[in-house]
């Protein structure tokens, strides 16, 4: 539908539907993990940047945490550095970590910042090393086969997990109307850098900020049951049961666990949303229907 043919009555209806959500969430913090198709397709990139600016304009405080795995892989290939994975995690030696920092903290981070600023926002790009926001420790990975008497500990290098989140810098920027854009790189007490899964970083930042919402953009419609139907309005108890009976498995399991831990840690709701849909963040926050799976402590919705 073009600008000339759009029915103005439809625009008014949309704004009217959004009003109670704007009133409810004004002044609240929403942590958004940005990645997947939303980060690689031009129309989705533009809609994401506009979404973040609009959230800020209506009084909501968005905090963006981004990934960048494909971009890291592309540069490693150009530099003829082999990419190896263990349990889905990139083995990150010192040379690879240098590339990770260049891509996540430089190319990808500043690209997102520039897009938000071009849409009229005020974004600031950071890594977890800035202000020691993300204190990390090395992630220990174990591997065990039936023939082994004890698990083998595998060293995958500079891959980390979150030890502590400091929110002082994020809160200061939000209070001054900036949109923080954070690359998931942490640092330990000795100054070593660690690449951390962006979903996990987003979840821990949401917990530390006592955020209203954690939103994880994905390449699927949401959490689906065996019939292919999107499940939403889930309680933490229901999610635990779906994990136990095997409904949630494979690649979706770590993302759901991240969302589940965030809600159990005090975040009011977590959302697994379809980043392939233009303006997915706005649809999930400001409309009755939404575009993904919502997890809350009780399974009830936003109640507006």
PLY file of the C-alpha trace (Angstrom):
ply
format ascii 1.0
element vertex 304
property float x
property float y
property float z
element edge 303
property int vertex1
property int vertex2
end_header
0.00 0.00 0.00
1.45 3.40 -1.00
1.37 6.65 0.94
-1.30 7.94 -1.51
-3.66 4.95 -1.09
-3.34 4.32 2.66
-6.69 4.80 4.37
-6.27 7.57 6.98
-8.94 5.89 9.11
-6.71 2.84 9.40
-3.84 5.03 10.62
-6.09 6.53 13.30
-7.26 3.06 14.40
-3.66 1.89 14.77
-2.70 4.93 16.84
-5.77 4.46 19.02
-4.91 0.80 19.64
-1.34 1.76 20.56
-2.30 4.50 23.04
-2.87 2.34 26.17
0.39 0.49 25.54
2.27 3.78 25.17
0.75 5.01 28.42
1.59 1.78 30.25
5.19 1.43 29.07
6.28 5.08 29.07
9.36 5.39 31.26
10.01 1.63 31.16
13.10 -0.12 29.79
12.95 -2.58 26.91
16.06 -4.63 26.08
16.14 -5.78 22.44
18.49 -8.43 21.09
19.04 -7.59 17.42
20.29 -10.18 14.95
19.34 -12.68 12.25
17.46 -11.56 9.15
16.60 -8.24 10.77
20.31 -7.39 10.65
20.99 -8.47 7.04
17.97 -7.41 4.94
17.84 -3.72 3.98
14.11 -3.17 4.56
14.28 -4.86 7.97
17.40 -2.93 8.96
15.65 0.36 8.25
12.45 -0.66 10.05
14.41 -1.76 13.13
16.23 1.56 13.38
12.97 3.50 13.01
11.34 1.28 15.66
14.04 2.11 18.21
13.72 5.84 17.54
9.93 5.70 17.85
10.15 3.82 21.17
12.41 6.54 22.54
10.16 9.31 21.24
7.12 7.94 23.09
9.03 7.71 26.37
10.21 4.09 26.35
13.92 3.41 26.93
15.25 0.86 24.40
18.60 -0.82 25.03
19.96 -2.71 22.01
22.26 -5.74 22.27
23.39 -7.09 18.92
24.98 -10.19 17.48
27.14 -10.51 14.39
28.11 -14.14 13.84
27.74 -14.13 10.03
29.77 -10.93 9.71
32.53 -12.43 11.89
32.55 -15.57 9.74
32.78 -13.51 6.55
35.82 -11.54 7.73
37.55 -14.65 9.09
37.10 -16.29 5.67
38.55 -13.23 3.90
41.54 -13.34 6.25
41.86 -17.10 5.65
41.37 -17.86 9.36
39.60 -21.18 9.89
36.29 -21.13 11.80
35.79 -24.08 14.16
32.76 -24.77 16.35
32.16 -26.87 19.46
28.54 -27.38 20.54
27.56 -24.52 18.24
30.08 -22.09 19.77
32.94 -20.58 17.81
36.38 -21.63 19.04
37.98 -18.25 19.69
41.75 -18.05 19.98
43.55 -14.72 20.39
43.71 -14.10 16.64
40.02 -14.83 16.21
39.15 -12.66 19.21
40.87 -9.71 17.53
38.56 -10.19 14.54
35.51 -10.55 16.82
36.32 -7.23 18.48
36.85 -5.50 15.14
33.56 -6.77 13.74
31.28 -6.57 16.79
32.75 -3.49 18.45
33.51 -1.70 15.20
31.82 -2.56 11.92
28.50 -3.94 13.19
28.11 -1.73 16.26
28.86 1.54 14.52
26.67 0.56 11.58
23.66 0.16 13.89
24.48 3.41 15.68
24.68 5.26 12.37
21.32 3.88 11.17
19.52 4.90 14.37
21.08 8.36 14.22
20.09 8.72 10.55
16.49 8.06 11.59
16.62 10.93 14.08
17.69 9.08 17.21
20.71 9.56 19.45
22.51 6.23 19.68
25.81 5.51 21.44
27.81 2.39 20.61
29.51 0.43 23.39
31.05 -2.92 24.14
30.87 -4.61 27.51
34.46 -3.44 28.08
33.40 0.23 28.16
32.98 1.18 31.79
33.54 -2.51 32.63
29.83 -3.04 32.02
30.13 -6.77 31.40
32.47 -8.68 33.66
33.07 -12.11 32.14
34.71 -15.42 32.84
35.78 -18.13 30.45
33.00 -20.52 29.50
33.85 -24.13 30.38
32.58 -26.65 27.84
32.46 -30.34 28.66
32.11 -33.34 26.38
31.33 -36.90 27.37
30.74 -40.10 25.41
29.47 -43.43 26.83
33.02 -44.78 26.68
34.41 -42.00 28.88
34.54 -42.34 32.66
34.58 -38.57 33.16
33.66 -35.56 31.00
36.40 -33.94 28.93
36.82 -30.19 29.45
37.30 -28.49 26.07
39.12 -25.17 25.86
37.33 -23.01 23.28
39.42 -19.95 24.06
37.96 -16.46 24.46
34.33 -17.55 24.71
32.80 -16.27 27.90
29.78 -16.15 30.13
28.46 -13.22 32.12
29.75 -12.88 35.66
28.37 -9.42 36.47
26.55 -6.55 34.74
27.17 -2.93 35.77
24.28 -0.70 34.69
25.64 2.75 35.65
26.70 3.73 32.12
23.56 2.35 30.45
21.29 4.18 32.90
23.22 7.44 32.53
22.88 7.33 28.74
19.18 6.46 28.89
18.50 9.37 31.25
20.13 11.70 28.70
17.90 10.39 25.89
20.56 8.25 24.23
19.91 4.74 22.94
22.71 2.40 24.11
23.82 -0.11 21.45
25.93 -2.82 23.08
28.27 -5.39 21.52
28.41 -8.63 23.59
32.08 -8.50 24.51
33.03 -8.90 28.16
36.25 -8.48 30.11
37.72 -10.32 33.10
39.73 -8.99 36.04
42.98 -9.46 34.11
41.72 -7.48 31.11
41.15 -10.46 28.81
38.33 -10.06 26.30
35.56 -12.63 25.81
32.99 -13.16 23.09
29.61 -13.89 24.72
26.35 -15.08 23.20
24.25 -11.98 22.49
21.00 -13.58 23.74
22.63 -14.31 27.10
24.03 -10.79 27.37
20.65 -9.26 26.53
18.96 -11.43 29.17
21.44 -10.55 31.89
21.30 -6.84 31.05
17.48 -6.98 31.18
17.68 -8.59 34.64
20.22 -6.05 35.91
18.12 -3.12 34.64
14.92 -4.63 36.07
13.53 -4.18 32.55
9.88 -4.28 31.60
10.59 -6.45 28.56
13.27 -8.58 26.97
12.75 -8.99 23.22
14.77 -11.58 21.28
14.50 -11.17 17.51
14.74 -14.53 15.73
14.39 -16.09 12.28
11.24 -18.02 13.22
7.65 -17.03 14.01
8.12 -17.90 17.69
7.98 -21.01 19.81
5.82 -23.59 18.01
4.08 -26.77 19.14
4.12 -30.10 17.32
1.34 -28.89 14.97
3.36 -25.84 13.92
1.22 -23.37 15.85
2.89 -20.44 17.61
2.59 -20.68 21.39
2.15 -17.45 23.32
0.93 -16.28 26.69
3.14 -18.86 28.40
3.90 -18.93 32.12
7.34 -19.84 33.40
5.82 -23.07 34.75
4.44 -23.93 31.30
7.83 -23.30 29.68
9.54 -25.56 32.22
7.04 -28.29 31.31
7.60 -27.81 27.56
11.35 -28.18 28.09
10.85 -31.29 30.22
8.60 -33.05 27.66
10.89 -32.23 24.73
8.57 -29.79 22.92
11.32 -27.18 23.21
14.53 -28.66 21.83
17.45 -28.05 19.49
18.45 -24.52 18.53
15.43 -22.92 20.20
16.29 -24.35 23.63
19.14 -21.93 24.57
17.07 -18.92 23.49
14.03 -20.04 25.48
16.17 -20.77 28.54
17.63 -17.28 28.27
14.14 -15.76 28.17
12.96 -18.02 31.00
15.87 -17.08 33.27
15.27 -13.38 32.60
11.62 -13.61 33.66
12.51 -15.67 36.73
15.14 -13.01 37.46
12.61 -10.17 37.58
11.98 -9.07 33.98
8.21 -8.60 33.60
7.97 -10.36 30.24
10.20 -11.94 27.60
9.30 -12.16 23.92
10.62 -14.42 21.17
9.58 -12.48 18.07
9.87 -12.89 14.33
12.59 -10.49 13.18
11.67 -11.21 9.54
8.52 -9.12 9.98
8.99 -5.37 9.36
8.49 -3.33 12.55
8.26 -6.53 14.59
9.22 -4.75 17.82
6.39 -2.22 17.49
3.86 -4.88 16.56
4.73 -6.89 19.67
4.66 -3.92 22.06
1.82 -1.78 20.72
-0.77 -4.17 19.25
-3.15 -6.71 20.72
-2.03 -9.51 18.39
1.78 -9.35 18.60
4.15 -11.35 16.42
5.70 -14.03 18.61
5.83 -15.90 21.89
5.42 -14.06 25.19
6.59 -15.49 28.51
5.48 -13.99 31.82
5.51 -15.30 35.40
1.79 -16.15 35.23
1.21 -16.50 31.49
-1.08 -13.48 31.43
-0.57 -10.75 28.86
0.10 -7.04 29.29
-3.44 -6.44 30.50
-4.37 -3.29 28.54
0 1
1 2
2 3
3 4
4 5
5 6
6 7
7 8
8 9
9 10
10 11
11 12
12 13
13 14
14 15
15 16
16 17
17 18
18 19
19 20
20 21
21 22
22 23
23 24
24 25
25 26
26 27
27 28
28 29
29 30
30 31
31 32
32 33
33 34
34 35
35 36
36 37
37 38
38 39
39 40
40 41
41 42
42 43
43 44
44 45
45 46
46 47
47 48
48 49
49 50
50 51
51 52
52 53
53 54
54 55
55 56
56 57
57 58
58 59
59 60
60 61
61 62
62 63
63 64
64 65
65 66
66 67
67 68
68 69
69 70
70 71
71 72
72 73
73 74
74 75
75 76
76 77
77 78
78 79
79 80
80 81
81 82
82 83
83 84
84 85
85 86
86 87
87 88
88 89
89 90
90 91
91 92
92 93
93 94
94 95
95 96
96 97
97 98
98 99
99 100
100 101
101 102
102 103
103 104
104 105
105 106
106 107
107 108
108 109
109 110
110 111
111 112
112 113
113 114
114 115
115 116
116 117
117 118
118 119
119 120
120 121
121 122
122 123
123 124
124 125
125 126
126 127
127 128
128 129
129 130
130 131
131 132
132 133
133 134
134 135
135 136
136 137
137 138
138 139
139 140
140 141
141 142
142 143
143 144
144 145
145 146
146 147
147 148
148 149
149 150
150 151
151 152
152 153
153 154
154 155
155 156
156 157
157 158
158 159
159 160
160 161
161 162
162 163
163 164
164 165
165 166
166 167
167 168
168 169
169 170
170 171
171 172
172 173
173 174
174 175
175 176
176 177
177 178
178 179
179 180
180 181
181 182
182 183
183 184
184 185
185 186
186 187
187 188
188 189
189 190
190 191
191 192
192 193
193 194
194 195
195 196
196 197
197 198
198 199
199 200
200 201
201 202
202 203
203 204
204 205
205 206
206 207
207 208
208 209
209 210
210 211
211 212
212 213
213 214
214 215
215 216
216 217
217 218
218 219
219 220
220 221
221 222
222 223
223 224
224 225
225 226
226 227
227 228
228 229
229 230
230 231
231 232
232 233
233 234
234 235
235 236
236 237
237 238
238 239
239 240
240 241
241 242
242 243
243 244
244 245
245 246
246 247
247 248
248 249
249 250
250 251
251 252
252 253
253 254
254 255
255 256
256 257
257 258
258 259
259 260
260 261
261 262
262 263
263 264
264 265
265 266
266 267
267 268
268 269
269 270
270 271
271 272
272 273
273 274
274 275
275 276
276 277
277 278
278 279
279 280
280 281
281 282
282 283
283 284
284 285
285 286
286 287
287 288
288 289
289 290
290 291
291 292
292 293
293 294
294 295
295 296
296 297
297 298
298 299
299 300
300 301
301 302
302 303
